[in-house]
Every structure is written in structure tokens, then in C-alpha cells.
Amino acid sequence: DASFGPDGNLYVADMQIFWNGDHKSRLLRINIENGNPVDMDVVVEGFIVANGMTWKGNTLFVSETILQHMPKMKESEAKPKLLSGVYGFNLDEMQKGTIQLIPYDENNQDPHLVVKLESSGRVGFGADGVTIDGEGNLYTSIIEDGIIYQTTLDERNKPKQAKLFAQDENMDSADGIVWNKADNKIY
């Protein structure tokens, strides 16, 4: 995914999972001057699957489709639940240098992790699309289960509550999403 920030620069999720799944995905910034790209910076390192992104004020939310690699299972064993989530990065912090994410650990979570989500593990890809509605709520699609979560955020963009927002038997997957101000709907 990619999105222009309030600073006028283009932020790009550099998903490396298909080449190297060892926390090599990054968030890049293409610096723009007078409407032209001039150079590029790595602003966040350490994702497994940097994916969707959306801005709320000076905070960039980026989905992490796989927070933690699933263990290898025998064919007869049931797949464990997949953990994925959304990180939030403040523009001021991203301008100070590269942020290095802490690999996910239940007992030592990176302070940028806004919400952790659990899904079936049937495909191996969880959180994907993210968007913000007019009331400032964060929505996250789960690709493998075809569901969307809503996370209510406080004034500092910290989570107050996450809950299931959309699920339907006809929605097999949920990938990129966007909120449309004109009709106040998520597509």
C-alpha cells in the first residue's frame, strides 16, 4: 500500500514476505520536493508483512499481516490461530530516524502496536486493509476470514475498544478497504 502523509511525502509498505519472511518488510518514505521525488528513507524496519496504511492526523497506521510466524504443523494437526495487528507511528518520530520494531512477544510488546487481532489461520494472512472513518475509528480487514474489526481510538490514537464490525457468509475474504466521506460507508 502507499499513502501521502501530511508532510507531502509518499509512504510505501515494502512487503518482503515472498522473498524473506524474517522481519525484512519495511515502511519507506519517498521524499517529495516541488512535486518531484528526490530521495528515499527507510522509516520503519522489522515488519514481517507491512501491508495496508491510513493516516489519522499525524499518525500513520500500518497493518502487520503476520505478527508472529505460525509453527510448522503436521497435516493431521489443526492450524493454530494467526496473530496480526496494526501499528501506529507518529510523524514527528518518523522524521527522527529509522524506527526498529521489536519482534512480537506477548510479554514484551512494541509500544507502536495499537491493536492485536486473532484469526483462523486458514490462509496465513490476517490484518490487511485499514481505514479511518469520520468519527476517527480505525477499521481493519482480516483477509483470511472475510471480517472487519472496528477499533475506537482515544485522543492520542491509543485503542479504547476493538470489536467485530462486519461479517457475512458471502464475504469470503476482506482485503483493502477505504472509508468514503460522501456516503459515510466503508468499501
RONU-896736 format. One record per residue: residue in one letter; x, y, z of N, C-alpha, C in turn. Coordinates in steps of 0.2 Angstrom, whole numbers, padded with zeros to 4 digits, always signed. Each point is the difference from the previous one (the first is absolute). Last residue first. Layout:
REM RONU-896736
AXYZXYZXYZ...
***
This chain:
REM RONU-896736
Y-0079+0004+0010+0000-0004-0006+0006-0005+0000I-0017+0016+0017+0007-0003-0001-0001-0005-0006K-0014+0024+0007+0000-0007-0001+0007-0002-0001N-0012+0023+0000+0002-0003+0007+0000-0008+0000D-0002+0016-0019-0006-0004+0002+0001-0003+0007A+0016+0016-0009-0006+0002-0003-0006-0004+0002K+0023-0005+0007-0003+0005+0004-0007+0002-0003N+0013-0024-0001-0002+0006-0004-0004+0005+0004W+0020-0021+0005-0006+0004+0002-0001+0005-0005V+0013-0024-0004+0001+0007+0001-0007+0003+0002I+0016-0025-0003-0006+0003+0001+0001+0008+0000G+0012-0026-0008+0001+0007+0001-0007+0003+0002D-0003-0024+0003+0007+0002-0002+0000+0008+0001A-0014-0024+0006-0001+0008+0001+0007+0002-0001S-0016-0024-0005+0006+0003+0001-0001+0008+0001D-0018-0015-0003+0005-0005+0001+0007+0003+0002M-0027+0007+0000+0006+0003+0000+0006-0005+0002N-0023-0005+0000+0001+0001-0007+0007+0004-0001E-0010-0005+0022+0002-0006-0003+0002+0000-0008D+0004+0020+0019-0006-0003-0004+0002-0006-0004Q+0008+0022+0018+0001-0007-0001-0006-0002-0004A+0011+0023+0013-0003-0003-0006+0002-0007-0001F+0007+0013+0020-0005+0005-0003-0004-0003-0006L+0014-0007+0025-0002-0003-0007-0005+0005-0003K+0017+0010+0019-0005-0005-0001-0002-0002-0007A+0017+0015+0020+0000-0004-0007-0006-0005+0000Q+0009+0024+0015-0004-0006+0000+0000-0003-0008K+0014+0018+0009-0004-0001+0006-0004-0006-0001P+0025+0009-0010-0006-0003-0001-0004+0000+0007K+0016+0020-0010+0001-0006+0004-0007-0004+0000N+0005+0023-0009+0000-0006-0004+0002-0006+0003R-0004+0021+0011+0007-0001-0002+0001-0006-0005E-0022+0006+0009+0003+0006-0003+0007+0000-0002D-0013-0023+0001-0001+0006+0004+0004+0006-0004L-0013-0022-0012+0007+0002+0002-0002+0006+0005T-0012-0024-0010-0001+0007+0002+0006+0003+0003T-0004-0020-0018+0003+0002+0006-0001+0007+0001Q-0011-0022-0016+0000+0007+0002+0004+0001+0007Y+0000-0020-0021+0000+0002+0007+0000+0007+0000I-0007-0020-0019+0003+0007+0002-0001+0001+0007I+0001-0024-0018-0003+0004+0006+0003+0007+0000G+0005-0021-0013-0005+0004-0003-0004+0004+0006D+0020-0016+0002-0006-0002+0002-0006+0005-0002E+0024+0002-0007-0002-0007+0000-0007-0002+0003I+0009+0023-0001-0001-0003-0007-0002-0007+0001I-0005+0021+0015+0004-0006+0001-0001-0004-0006S-0002+0028+0006-0003-0006-0003+0005-0006+0001T-0005+0024+0014+0005-0005-0003-0004-0006-0003Y-0004+0028+0010-0003-0007-0002+0006-0004-0003L-0004+0023+0018+0004-0004-0005-0003-0007-0002N-0010+0026+0008+0001-0007+0002+0004-0003-0005G-0008+0023+0001+0007-0001+0002+0001-0008+0002E-0020+0012-0010+0000+0001+0007+0007-0002+0003G-0005-0002-0024+0000+0007+0002+0000+0001+0008D+0012-0022-0009-0006+0003-0002+0000+0008+0003I+0021-0017-0009-0003+0003+0006-0006+0004-0002T+0015-0024-0008-0003+0007-0002-0002+0003+0007V+0014-0023-0012-0001+0004+0006-0003+0006-0003G+0006-0027-0008-0002+0007-0001-0001+0003+0006D+0009-0021+0005+0002+0002-0007-0002+0007-0001A+0003-0023+0019-0001+0008-0001+0003+0002-0007G+0003-0025+0002-0005+0003+0004-0001+0008-0002F+0010-0025-0011+0000+0007+0000-0005+0003+0004G+0003-0024-0003+0006+0003+0002+0001+0007-0001V-0018-0017-0003+0003+0002-0006+0007+0003+0002R-0015-0009+0016-0001-0004-0005+0004+0002-0007G-0002+0010+0024+0006-0004-0002-0001-0004-0007S-0016+0015+0015+0000-0007-0001+0006-0004-0001S+0000+0025+0012-0004-0003-0005+0002-0008-0001E+0004+0025+0017+0001-0008-0001-0005-0002-0005L+0013+0025+0008-0006-0004-0002+0002-0007-0001K+0009+0025+0012+0002-0007-0002-0007-0004-0001V+0009+0028+0001-0005-0005+0001+0002-0007-0003V+0015+0019+0002-0007+0003+0003-0005-0005+0001L+0028+0002-0001-0005-0004-0001-0007+0002+0003H+0022+0010+0003-0003+0002-0006-0006-0004-0001P+0016-0005+0017-0005+0006+0002-0004+0003-0006D+0009-0026+0003+0003+0006-0003-0005+0006+0002Q+0001-0022+0015-0003+0002-0006+0003+0007-0002N+0004-0021+0016+0004+0005-0001-0002+0003-0007N-0010-0019+0009+0002+0002+0007+0005+0007-0001E-0009-0013-0019-0006+0001+0004+0002+0004+0007D+0013+0002-0023+0001-0005+0006-0006+0002+0004Y+0011+0007-0026-0006-0001+0004+0002-0005+0006P+0019+0015-0011-0004-0006-0002-0005-0001+0005I+0008+0024-0003+0002-0005+0004-0004-0006-0003L+0007+0022-0015-0005-0004+0004+0003-0005+0004Q+0011+0023-0008+0001-0007-0001-0005-0003+0005I+0003+0025-0014-0003-0004+0006+0001-0007-0001T+0014+0022-0011-0003-0006-0001-0002-0003+0007G+0002+0026-0002+0004-0005-0002-0004-0007+0000K-0009+0023+0004+0006-0001+0004+0005-0005-0002Q-0023+0004-0008+0005+0005-0003+0006+0000+0004M-0019-0013+0006+0003-0003-0006+0005+0005-0003E-0011+0006+0020+0004-0005+0001+0003-0003-0006D-0017+0017-0002+0006+0003+0003+0006-0006+0001L-0022-0007-0008+0004+0004-0005+0007+0002+0003N-0012-0021+0011-0001+0007+0000+0005+0003-0005F-0012-0025+0001+0006+0004+0000-0001+0007-0001G-0012-0026+0006-0001+0007-0001+0006+0004+0001Y-0010-0027-0007+0005+0004+0004-0002+0007-0002V-0014-0025+0000+0001+0007-0003+0005+0004+0004G-0005-0029-0004-0002+0006+0003+0002+0007-0004S-0001-0030+0004+0002+0005-0004-0002+0006+0004L+0001-0029+0003+0000+0007+0003+0002+0005-0005L-0012-0026-0001+0005+0005-0003-0001+0007+0004K-0006-0027+0008-0002+0007-0002+0005+0004-0002P+0004-0026-0004-0002+0004+0006-0002+0007-0003K-0004-0025-0011+0004+0006-0001-0002+0005+0007A-0002-0028+0000-0004+0006-0002+0005+0007+0000E+0008-0026-0006-0001+0005+0005-0004+0006-0002S+0008-0018-0015-0005-0002+0004-0002+0005+0006E+0019+0003-0015-0006+0001-0003-0007-0002+0004K+0022+0010+0012-0002-0006-0004-0006+0000-0003M+0014+0023+0006-0005-0005+0003+0000-0007-0005K+0015+0024+0008-0001-0005-0005-0004-0006+0003P-0002+0026+0010+0004-0006+0000-0002-0005-0006M-0003+0027-0002-0004-0006+0002+0005-0006+0000H+0007+0027+0002-0001-0006-0004-0003-0006+0003Q-0005+0026+0006+0004-0005+0002-0001-0007-0005L-0011+0021-0004+0004+0002+0005+0006-0005+0002I-0013+0005-0023+0002-0005+0004+0004+0003+0006T-0010+0015-0015-0004-0006-0001+0001-0006+0003E+0001+0027+0005+0005-0006+0000-0004-0006-0001S-0006+0027-0005-0001-0006+0002+0006-0005-0001V-0002+0027+0005+0003-0005-0004-0002-0007+0002F-0005+0029+0004-0001-0007+0002+0002-0005-0005L+0007+0027+0008-0001-0005-0006-0001-0007+0003T-0003+0027+0009+0001-0007+0002-0001-0004-0006N-0005+0024+0003+0007-0001-0001+0002-0008+0002G-0024+0004-0007+0004+0006+0003+0007-0001-0002K-0010-0020-0005-0005+0004+0004+0004+0005+0003W+0004-0019-0022+0002+0006+0004-0006+0002+0004T+0007-0025-0012-0004+0006+0000+0002+0005+0005M+0007-0026-0014+0001+0006+0004-0005+0005-0001G+0008-0029-0004-0004+0006-0001+0002+0006+0004N+0017-0018+0000-0005+0000-0005-0004+0006-0001A+0023-0015+0011-0002+0007-0001-0006+0000-0005V+0011-0021+0012-0003+0002-0006-0003+0007+0001I+0016-0007+0015+0000-0006-0004-0004+0001-0006F+0014+0019+0014-0006-0003-0002+0001-0007-0003G+0017+0017+0006-0001-0006+0005-0007-0003-0001E+0009+0027-0005+0003-0007-0002-0003-0005+0005V-0005+0027-0009-0001-0005+0005+0003-0006-0003V+0004+0020-0012-0002+0003+0007-0002-0005+0005V+0016+0004-0023-0003-0006+0003-0002+0003+0007D+0003+0015-0023+0003-0002+0007-0004-0006+0002M+0006+0015-0025-0004-0004+0004+0003-0002+0007D+0000+0021-0021+0003-0005+0003-0004-0005+0004V-0008+0017-0015+0007+0002+0000+0005-0005+0003P-0026+0005-0013+0004-0004+0005+0007+0002-0001N-0019+0018-0006+0004-0005-0003+0003-0004+0006G-0014+0020+0003-0004-0005-0004+0004-0006-0003N+0010+0017+0014-0003+0004-0006-0003-0005-0004E+0011-0014+0016+0001+0007+0000-0002+0003-0006I-0002-0024+0016-0002+0004-0006+0002+0007+0001N+0007-0027+0009+0000+0007+0002-0002+0004-0007I-0006-0025+0009+0003+0003-0006-0001+0008+0001R+0001-0022+0018-0003+0007-0002+0004+0002-0006L-0006-0026+0012+0004+0005-0003-0003+0007-0001L-0001-0025+0015-0004+0006-0002+0005+0005-0002R+0002-0028+0001+0002+0007+0002-0006+0005-0002S+0009-0029+0003-0005+0005-0003+0001+0007+0004K+0011-0021+0006+0004+0004-0005-0005+0005-0003H-0001-0020+0017-0001+0007+0002+0004+0005-0004D-0001-0023-0007+0003+0001+0006+0000+0007+0002G-0008-0012-0020-0004+0001+0005+0002+0001+0007N+0007+0003-0028+0003-0002+0006-0005+0002+0006W-0007-0001-0023+0007-0001-0001+0004-0002+0006F-0024+0005-0001+0001-0005-0005+0007-0001-0001I-0006+0017+0016-0002-0007+0002+0001-0005-0005Q+0003+0025+0001+0005-0004-0002-0001-0007+0001M-0012+0026-0003-0001-0007+0003+0005-0005-0003D-0003+0027+0004+0004-0004-0003+0000-0007+0002A-0016+0024+0000+0002-0007+0004+0004-0004-0005V-0001+0028+0001-0001-0006-0004+0001-0006+0004Y-0005+0029-0001+0002-0006+0004-0002-0006-0003L+0006+0027-0008-0004-0006-0001+0003-0006+0004N-0002+0028+0005+0004-0005-0003-0004-0006-0001G-0008+0021+0010+0001+0000-0008+0004-0005-0003D-0007+0004+0024+0006+0003-0002+0001+0001-0007P-0018-0012+0010-0001+0007+0001+0006+0004-0002G-0001-0024-0012-0001+0003+0007-0002+0007+0000F-0005-0020-0019+0004+0006+0001-0001+0002+0007S+0000-0026-0008-0004+0006+0002+0004+0006+0000A-0001-0029-0007+0003+0006+0000-0005+0006+0001D+0004-0030+0000-0004+0006+0000+0004+0006+0000
***
